[in-house]
Each structure stands twice: as structure tokens, then as C-alpha cells.
Amino acid sequence: MTWVGKVVGGVLGLMVVGGPIGMVLGTFLGHQFDRGAAQVAGGRVRFESGYIQQLFFKTTFEVMGHLAKSDGRVSEDEIRVARRIMHGMSLSTEQIKIAIEHFTSGKSISYPINDQLKRLNKVLHKRNDLLQAFIEIQMQALVATGPINTEKRELLWQISQNLGIGRVELAQIEALIRAQHHQGIGTEDPMASIEQAYRALGINPEATDKEVKIAYRRLMNQHHPDKLVARGMPESMISVAEEKTHKIKAAYDRVKAQRDFK
């Protein structure tokens, strides 16, 4: 079963376009990636690809369940959001059933989260795009259910560490997801907030103008569409990468305007 394209495409589509339409668009793009992968794969490559996809899918929903239960109980909102993500990925009835089973399994206090994350990190060796997508899905679920409490935030940081995602990168992911989330519900774009703009760039307000410029250039280089395609992102997702760089530029422009430098 080729799921990873749908999962990654779905969450990126939701972030870029916002709402169900964005999720459907992203899922469609991801499906094209899955079809392409299935057509060119063969032998051992096909086996390894299938294993990666299943492990990514399994771990995604197990960790989502573990995060939901980390403060002692799973709320109705958390269940609703998890189901919305499952349906938004255009999963079949059987795949949704399996996803729910993984979510339930992850809620167990004995769930070996560190071992599972280390296994995922090893399999996705240096595939930073997929590692980021994994964190983005977890962050999307948390942001959609309201304020993130201490227990969940600490666990999310533990998850990020296991996948090699640092605090700066995690803060950037949260800033960009919150920006898109607020746009999706029709509130003022929080990217207009200077604090949000600094977080999106991964720097603090005390940074020098030179440090602001360096952070911006590093992020634009990191998310350049051509570089992402070279690392394995399907060309059909170029528009997604371009939109992400647009958000980064919007944050940079906001900081430049506040500091009045060119």
C-alpha cells in the first residue's frame, strides 16, 4: 500500500492552501507521487519502499495517539481532529480502520515511542523532507485542538529530538502552521505579528540585522524547490515548496519593515 505520498501531500496541501480543499489537492499530488513510485520501483527497491511507507503511516498515527494521551486523557476534539486528518488523506475505509488501530495502540502507556522513532529515523536516513512532514502532521493535530499544554509540548520536543529536528526548526514549523491555521479559520494573518515573523525565521528579536539576513538566506536555500526535488520531492510538489518560501519571505519582509533596513 502506497501511503506516504498521500500523507505528506495531504499535510503540505493543508498547510499551503488551507482547509479541506488544500488537503484534497495535496493528497492528489501525493497520490501521483505514489503512482510514480509504484511504476518505477522493482525488486528490492519496491520492497524497501513499501516498508518505509507502512512504517511512516503506522508511526504517524501511533505517535499522534501517544501525544493525545500524554496529559492523561484523549479529548473529543483530539479524536475529531485525528479523524479529520485521516479522512483528509483520502484513505479508504480499511485504511482508516487501520489508522484508528494505530492511534489506539499509541495511547498505551507502555507504547515504546523512543524505539519506534529511532527506527523511523534510521529508515528515513537523511530524508529531512519526510522527517519534517512527520513533525508537521503531529504539530497540525496539536494546533487544531487549541493551546498546547506543557505535557504535550515536552513530548513533542522529545519526538523532534529523536528525529534530529532541533528547537529552532520546531519553532519554525509551529509558526508556519499557526499562520496557515489562523488564515484557514478567517482570523487576521498572524504573520503580521512581528513575534510570529521572528519565530518563522528561527531567530529572536535581539538578533542583529546581519543575523536576520543570514537566517533568511539559509531558509530560502534550504527550501529552494530545485534543491528539494534533487533530494527526492516529486516535481508535482514544486508549487508547495514555492508557497513555503513565500511564507518565509513574508516573515522576512515583516521584520525588515519593523527594523527599516534593506
Secondary structure as UniProt FT lines:
FT   HELIX           4..16
FT   HELIX           19..40
FT   HELIX           43..69
FT   TURN            70..71
FT   HELIX           76..88
FT   TURN            89..90
FT   HELIX           93..106
FT   TURN            109..110
FT   HELIX           113..123
FT   TURN            124..126
FT   HELIX           128..144
FT   HELIX           150..162
FT   TURN            163..164
FT   HELIX           167..184
FT   TURN            185..186
FT   HELIX           190..192
FT   HELIX           194..201
FT   TURN            205..206
FT   HELIX           209..222
FT   HELIX           225..230
FT   TURN            231..232
FT   HELIX           235..237
FT   HELIX           238..259
//
